Amino acid sequence: MSDRGFSAVAGINTPFPERRPGLISSLASSALGVCTGFLEWFGNLGVFSWQVLKAGVTPPYEWRELIRQLDEIGSKSLPLVVLAGAAIGVIISLEARYSLSRFGAKSMFPATLVYSVIQVMGPIITGLVVSGRVGAGIGAELASMKVTEQIDAIEASAINPYRLLAATRILACILMLPLLAVATDACALLTGWFAQALVAPLSFRQFISTGFDGATFSAFLPPTFKTAVYGLIIGLIGCFQGMSTRGGAEGVGRAATNSVVLGSLFLILADVVLVKFILVVFT
């Protein structure tokens, strides 16, 4: 009896082992392709960042477009961050009051709320809210200009698109994120105090004096100004995804989605690094 017949009689499935090397090589090639695409994306992002930096520091400067972007990114994002801050203040107030009451530490409520909002929740909530609104807007707007060849027309008019479109939006994000974070913190503290005052009598003056007792600028300024890094990430990712898009209307939607997803992801990763940096340098 031949080997093929013996295998059939014995119930041994010979084709499966023959396919295993092909499956392993396919998985290896897929993993290699993912790693290559990842490195290629970071390389293109680095080249794009250098082009934007070089265009942004050389005159002429696009002051009018910068002012328009400051209004678009800052003023029109203010209602969203204020509402988010109000919700966060109420939530932290309710949770902190319940937790502190269990341990008999109600007197620590003002300081707990102040430090929780300003050092932790305020900056990251501001970054994520702005990433959802501004990141998607920048990605979709620039992607639409790219697929309709408006960026090519701007470049043909002897205007640097990196200076006009990318540098202004990135700089506006960097400048406006700390201000939006301050608005978020202020609204969160106000609504947190109000939620507490409805349950137990607590004047706003007493709340502020107790909450900021013993606080220094080094405790609150670094967490607020780290949002400038968030602005750099949001603006850079949004502009890169928009100006490198392809594929018509489908590419526009993909650019908007990737701007939000990647911007939020890198923002969270940057927060981990910045928190460690602030703890090492300022404490």
For each residue, the residues with C-beta under 8 A, 3 or more apart:
1: 5 6 9
2: 5 6
3: 6 7
4: 7 8 14
5: 1 2 8 9
6: 1 2 3 9 10
7: 3 4 10 12 14
8: 4 5 11 12
9: 1 5 6
10: 6 7
11: 8
12: 7 8
13: 16
14: 4 7 17 18
15: 18 19
16: 13 19 20
17: 14 20
18: 14 15 21
19: 15 16 22 23
20: 16 17 23 24
21: 18 24 25
22: 19 25 26
23: 19 20 26 27
24: 20 21 27 28
25: 21 22 28 29
26: 22 23 29 30
27: 23 24 30 31
28: 24 25 31 32
29: 25 26 32 33
30: 26 27 33 34
31: 27 28 34 35
32: 28 29 35 36
33: 29 30 36 37
34: 30 31 37 38
35: 31 32 38 39
36: 32 33 39 40
37: 33 34 40 41
38: 34 35 41 42
39: 35 36 42 43
40: 36 37 43 44
41: 37 38 44 45
42: 38 39 45 46
43: 39 40 46 47
44: 40 41 47 48 240 244
45: 41 42 48 49 236 240
46: 42 43 49 50
47: 43 44 50 51
48: 44 45 51 52 166 236 239 240 243 244
49: 45 46 52 53 236 240
50: 46 47 53 54
51: 47 48 54 55 162
52: 48 49 55 56 162 166 167 170 236 239
53: 49 50 56 57
54: 50 51 57 58 162
55: 51 52 58 160 162 163 166 167
56: 52 53 162 163 166 167 170 171
57: 53 54
58: 54 55 163
59:
60:
61: 66 163
62: 65 66 163 164 167 168
63: 66 67
64: 67 68
65: 62 68 69 164 168
66: 61 62 63 69 70 168 171 172
67: 63 64 70 71
68: 64 65 71 72 168
69: 65 66 72 73 168 169 171 172
70: 66 67 73 74 75 172 175 176
71: 67 68 74 75 76
72: 68 69 75 76 137 172
73: 69 70 76 77 130 134 169 172 173 176
74: 70 71 77 78 172 175 176 179 180
75: 70 71 72 78
76: 71 72 73 79
77: 73 74 80 81 129 130 133 134 176 180
78: 74 75 81 82 180 183
79: 76 82 83
80: 77 83 84 129 130 133
81: 77 78 84 85 125 126 129 130 180 181 183 184 187
82: 78 79 85 86 183 184 187
83: 79 80 86 87
84: 80 81 87 88 125 126 129 184
85: 81 82 88 89 117 122 125 126 183 184 185 186 187 188 191
86: 82 83 89 90 187 188 190 191
87: 83 84 90 91 191
88: 84 85 91 92 117 121 122 125 184 188
89: 85 86 92 93 113 117 187 188 189 190 191 192 193 195
90: 86 87 93 94 191 192 195
91: 87 88 94 95
92: 88 89 95 96 113 116 117 121 188 192
93: 89 90 96 97 109 113 191 192 193 195 196
94: 90 91 97 98 195
95: 91 92 98 99
96: 92 93 99 100 109 112 113 116
97: 93 94 100 101 106 109 196 199
98: 94 95 101 102
99: 95 96 102 103
100: 96 97 103 104 105 106 108 109 112
101: 97 98 104 106
102: 98 99
103: 99 100
104: 100 101
105: 100 108
106: 97 100 101 109 200
107: 210
108: 100 105 111 112
109: 93 96 97 100 106 112 113 196
110: 113 114 193 202 206 207 208 210 211
111: 108 114 115 210 211 213
112: 96 100 108 109 115 116
113: 89 92 93 96 109 110 116 117 189 192 193 196 211
114: 110 111 117 118 189 211 212 215
115: 111 112 118 119 120 219
116: 92 96 112 113 119 120 121
117: 85 88 89 92 113 114 120 121 122 185 188 189 192
118: 114 115 122 185 189 220 223 224
119: 115 116 122 123 219 220 223
120: 115 116 117 123 124 223
121: 88 92 116 117 124 125 188
122: 85 88 117 118 119 125 126 181 184 185 188 223 224
123: 119 120 126 127 181 223 224 226 227 230 271
124: 120 121 127 128 267 268 271
125: 81 84 85 88 121 122 128 129 184
126: 81 84 85 122 123 129 130 177 180 181 184 227 230
127: 123 124 130 131 177 227 230 234 267 271
128: 124 125 131 132 264 267
129: 77 80 81 84 125 126 132 133
130: 73 77 80 81 126 127 133 134 135 173 177 180 230 231 234
131: 127 128 134 135 230 234 260 263 264 267
132: 128 129 135 136 260 264
133: 77 80 129 130 136 137
134: 73 77 130 131 137 138 173 234 235 238
135: 130 131 132 138 139 234 237 238 259 260 263 264
136: 132 133 139 140 238 256 257 259 260
137: 72 133 134 140 141 238
138: 134 135 141 142 169 234 235 238 239 242 259
139: 135 136 142 143 237 238 241 242 245 255 256 257 258 259 260
140: 136 137 143 144 242 252 253 255 256 259
141: 137 138 144 145 242
142: 138 139 145 146 151 165 166 238 239 241 242 243 245 255
143: 139 140 146 147 241 242 243 245 251 252 255 256
144: 140 141 147 148 150 252
145: 141 142 148 150 151 165 242
146: 142 143 149 150 151 242 243 244 245 246 251
147: 143 144 245 246 247 248 249 251 252
148: 144 145
149: 146 152 153
150: 144 145 146 153 154
151: 142 145 146 154 155 161 165 243
152: 149 155 156
153: 149 150 156 157
154: 150 151 157 159 161 164 165
155: 151 152 159 160 161
156: 152 153
157: 153 154
158:
159: 154 155 163 164
160: 55 155 163 164
161: 151 154 155 164 165 166 243
162: 51 52 54 55 56 165 166 167
163: 55 56 58 61 62 159 160 166 167 168
164: 62 65 154 159 160 161 167 168
165: 142 145 151 154 161 162 168 169 239 243
166: 48 52 55 56 142 161 162 163 169 170 235 239 243
167: 52 55 56 62 162 163 164 170 171
168: 62 65 66 68 69 163 164 165 171 172
169: 69 73 138 165 166 172 173 235 238 239
170: 52 56 166 167 173 174 231 232 235 236 239
171: 56 66 69 167 168 174 175 235
172: 66 69 70 72 73 74 168 169 175 176 235
173: 73 130 134 169 170 176 177 231 232 234 235
174: 170 171 177 228 231 232 235
175: 70 74 171 172 178 179 228 231
176: 70 73 74 77 172 173 179 180 231
177: 126 127 130 173 174 180 181 227 228 230 231 234
178: 175 181 182 224 225 227 228 231
179: 74 175 176 182 183
180: 74 77 78 81 126 130 176 177 183 184 227
181: 81 122 123 126 177 178 184 185 224 227
182: 178 179 185 186 224
183: 78 81 82 85 179 180 186 187
184: 81 82 84 85 88 122 125 126 180 181 187 188
185: 85 117 118 122 181 182 188 189 224
186: 85 182 183 189 190
187: 81 82 85 86 89 183 184 190 191
188: 85 86 88 89 92 117 121 122 184 185 191 192
189: 89 113 114 117 118 185 186 192 193 211
190: 86 89 186 187 193 194
191: 85 86 87 89 90 93 187 188 194 195
192: 89 90 92 93 113 117 188 189 195 196
193: 89 93 110 113 189 190 196 197 202 204 207
194: 190 191 197 198
195: 89 90 93 94 191 192 198 199
196: 93 97 109 113 192 193 199 200 202 207
197: 193 194 200 201 202 203 204
198: 194 195
199: 97 195 196
200: 106 196 197
201: 197
202: 110 193 196 197 206 207
203: 197 206 207
204: 193 197 207 208
205: 208 209
206: 110 202 203 209 210
207: 110 193 196 202 203 204 210 211
208: 110 204 205 211 212
209: 205 206 212 213
210: 107 110 111 206 207 213
211: 110 111 113 114 189 207 208 215
212: 114 208 209 215
213: 111 209 210
214:
215: 114 211 212 219 220
216: 219 220
217: 220 221
218: 221 222 282
219: 115 119 215 216 282
220: 118 119 215 216 217 223 224
221: 217 218 224 225
222: 218 225 226 278 281 282
223: 118 119 120 122 123 220 226 278
224: 118 122 123 178 181 182 185 220 221 227
225: 178 221 222 228
226: 123 222 223 229 230 271 274 278
227: 123 126 127 177 178 180 181 224 230 231
228: 174 175 177 178 225 231 232
229: 226 232 233 270 274
230: 123 126 127 130 131 177 226 227 233 234 267 270 271
231: 130 170 173 174 175 176 177 178 227 228 234 235
232: 170 173 174 228 229 235 236
233: 229 230 236 237 263 266 267 270
234: 127 130 131 134 135 138 173 177 230 231 237 238 263 267
235: 134 138 166 169 170 171 172 173 174 231 232 238 239
236: 45 48 49 52 170 232 233 239 240
237: 135 139 233 234 240 241 259 262 263 266
238: 134 135 136 137 138 139 142 169 234 235 241 242 259 263
239: 48 52 138 142 165 166 169 170 235 236 242 243
240: 44 45 48 49 236 237 243 244
241: 139 142 143 237 238 244 245 255 256 258 259 262
242: 138 139 140 141 142 143 145 146 238 239 245 255 259
243: 48 142 143 146 151 161 165 166 239 240
244: 44 48 146 240 241
245: 139 142 143 146 147 241 242 251 252 254 255
246: 146 147 251
247: 147 250 251 254
248: 147 251 252
249: 147 252 253
250: 247 253 254
251: 143 146 147 245 246 247 248 254 255
252: 140 143 144 147 245 248 249 255 256
253: 140 249 250 256 257
254: 245 247 250 251 257 258
255: 139 140 142 143 241 242 245 251 252 258 259
256: 136 139 140 143 241 252 253 259 260
257: 136 139 253 254 260 261
258: 139 241 254 255 261 262
259: 135 136 138 139 140 237 238 241 242 255 256 262 263
260: 131 132 135 136 139 256 257 263 264
261: 257 258 264 265
262: 237 241 258 259 265 266
263: 131 135 233 234 237 238 259 260 266 267
264: 128 131 132 135 260 261 267 268
265: 261 262 268 269
266: 233 237 262 263 269 270
267: 124 127 128 131 230 233 234 263 264 270 271
268: 124 264 265 271 272
269: 265 266 272 273
270: 229 230 233 266 267 273 274
271: 123 124 127 226 230 267 268 274 275
272: 268 269 275 276
273: 269 270 276 277
274: 226 229 270 271 277 278
275: 271 272 278 279
276: 272 273 279 280
277: 273 274 280 281
278: 222 223 226 274 275 281 282 283
279: 275 276 282 283
280: 276 277 283
281: 222 277 278
282: 218 219 222 278 279
283: 278 279 280
